[in-house]
Structure formats: C-alpha cells, structure tokens
C-alpha cells in the first residue's frame, strides 16, 4: 500500500479499465501506476477523512451478525438443491 496521501485503492469496472488504458498509453517510460495516479489523475484532488458515526457502526455490526447467522440457511438451501 502506498504511503502517498493521494493514493487510492484500485478502481473497479469500466472506470478502472479506462484508467489503466490511459496509463498504458500516456505514462512516462519509467512512471509507475502509483506515480501516474498521484501526479496526473489525482494531482488536484482534495480529500477529507470522516469518522463513522457510532450508531452506524453498531448497526452495521448487528446486520453482519444476523447475516452470518443466515449463512447456515443459505448453505442448507444449496445442499437441498443438490
């Protein structure tokens, strides 16, 4: 993972493919993808870090607990179809 402040996780989908194509076509001879993104794509990007609301985190954790318990049901349904 990059330590550069403008580093972004890899993009997905058509936008990510377009970024990779532009990088391949326009990069300098020894320019890494990280450098290309930092200096050309996100050079003027402004960002902010926002801490999550505790209620949102608690709600998500409750959702995940219920979801994980429901996986047993999903497994049983798949086994029942075999």
Buried (B, 14 or more C-beta within 10 A) or exposed (E): EEEEEBEBEEBEEEEEEEBBEEBEEEBEEEEEBBBBBBEBBBEEEEEEEEEEEEEEEEEEEEEEEEEEEEEEEEEEEEEEEE
